[in-house]
Amino acid sequence: MSDWTPKRFWKEAKAEAVEGGFTIRLDGRAVKTPAKALLVLPTLALAEAIAAEWDAQEKVLKPETMPLTKAANSAIDKVAPMRAEVIAELSNYGGSDLLCYRATGPAPLQERQAAAWDPLLDWSAKTLDAPLVVTSGIMPVDQPAQSLDRLTGHVAAFSNFELAALHDLVAISGSLVLALATTRARLTASEAFDLSRIDNHWQVEQWGEDEMEAAAETIRRVAFVQADRFCALCR
């Protein structure tokens, strides 16, 4: 196996305007994506934030400390060439949204879910014009076709960069409604993440905390917040 690791070779990372947006230059050399496309970003704010990630690198690059760069690469290399497929994948979550599947018991958990999730489904019905059906248990329930079409329309309105962020928000939370509520500032990222973890937190209260699961949850929370930040910087 090779012991090669990418090392810092530049003195300054700088955001600059280019045709179609903004890019990052390392001592004048343009940054490219893993697929060798020029890293063209939609806003100066995002470009400056990504430049800061590159400037923060020391002798050896640590990709795990560069979430905005990673998301931008995904938007260009993965989302752009497969936009229709990404929209379909994310829209499909509307048909099996976490908020629609409630526990069959005990009553305190059911009440906690209803208190936390019902207001978001009301928001979906009123603001997104997409009412969804609630069920108990894990058996699939058919959602109104018009609601699913409207949710697809909301997803399709996102830019490729916003879709990259939305993908992470949906995948981490299991809820398209929570993800859309986050991108529209109906919820903060931390609030939305906590709402997606009600069942897990209930189990912790009953049986105690598992250290490995707690560590994994922390990683997911950080990723969720970073995805929300990336989306905001794209606008």
Residue pairs with C-beta under 8 A, 6 or more apart in sequence:
5 60
5 61
6 60
6 61
7 59
7 60
7 61
8 57
8 58
8 59
8 60
8 61
9 26
10 26
10 27
10 29
10 54
11 27
12 26
12 27
12 55
13 24
13 25
13 26
13 51
13 52
13 54
13 55
14 24
14 25
14 51
15 22
15 23
15 24
15 44
15 47
15 48
15 50
15 51
16 22
16 23
16 24
16 25
16 47
17 44
18 30
18 38
18 40
20 40
21 40
21 41
21 42
21 43
21 47
22 40
22 41
22 42
22 43
22 44
22 46
22 47
23 30
23 31
23 38
23 39
23 40
23 41
23 47
24 30
24 31
24 39
24 41
24 47
24 50
24 51
24 54
25 31
26 54
30 38
30 39
31 39
31 54
32 38
32 39
33 39
33 72
33 73
33 76
33 77
34 73
34 77
35 76
35 77
37 76
37 77
39 50
39 72
39 73
39 76
40 76
41 47
41 50
41 72
41 161
42 159
42 161
42 234
43 233
43 234
43 235
45 233
46 68
46 72
46 161
46 230
46 233
46 234
49 68
49 233
50 66
50 68
50 69
50 72
53 65
53 66
53 67
53 68
53 69
54 66
54 69
56 65
57 65
57 66
63 69
63 70
67 223
67 226
67 230
68 226
68 229
68 230
68 233
71 161
71 164
71 165
71 168
71 226
71 227
71 230
72 161
72 164
72 230
74 164
74 167
75 160
75 161
75 163
75 164
76 160
78 86
78 164
79 86
79 160
79 161
79 163
79 164
79 167
80 160
83 160
83 163
86 163
86 167
87 152
87 155
87 156
87 163
88 152
89 167
90 155
90 163
90 166
90 167
90 170
90 176
91 148
91 151
91 152
91 155
91 156
91 176
93 170
93 174
93 175
93 176
94 130
94 132
94 143
94 147
94 148
94 151
94 152
94 176
94 177
95 142
95 143
95 148
96 140
97 132
97 174
97 175
97 176
97 177
98 173
98 174
98 175
98 178
98 196
99 117
99 120
99 121
99 132
99 134
99 175
99 177
99 178
100 121
100 132
100 133
100 134
100 135
100 141
100 143
101 135
101 136
101 137
101 138
102 110
102 113
102 114
102 117
102 134
102 135
102 136
103 109
103 110
103 113
103 136
103 199
104 136
104 137
109 198
109 199
109 202
110 136
112 198
112 202
113 198
113 199
116 195
116 198
117 195
117 198
120 177
120 178
120 181
120 186
120 187
120 195
121 131
121 132
121 134
121 177
123 177
123 181
123 186
124 130
124 131
124 132
124 177
124 180
124 181
125 131
125 132
127 184
127 186
128 150
128 151
128 154
128 177
128 180
129 147
129 150
130 146
130 147
130 148
130 150
130 151
130 154
131 144
131 147
132 143
132 144
132 147
132 177
133 141
133 142
133 143
133 144
135 141
151 176
151 180
154 180
155 163
155 166
155 176
158 166
158 183
159 234
161 230
161 231
161 234
162 183
162 231
162 234
162 235
164 230
165 183
165 227
165 228
165 230
165 231
165 234
166 179
166 180
166 183
166 227
166 231
168 223
168 224
168 226
168 227
169 178
169 179
169 182
169 183
169 192
169 224
169 227
169 228
169 231
170 176
170 179
172 193
172 196
172 220
172 223
172 224
172 227
173 179
173 192
173 193
173 195
173 196
173 224
174 196
175 196
178 187
178 192
178 195
178 196
179 192
181 187
181 192
182 188
182 189
182 192
182 228
183 228
183 231
187 195
188 228
189 224
189 225
189 227
189 228
189 229
190 221
190 225
192 224
192 228
193 220
193 221
193 224
193 225
194 201
197 217
200 213
200 217
204 210
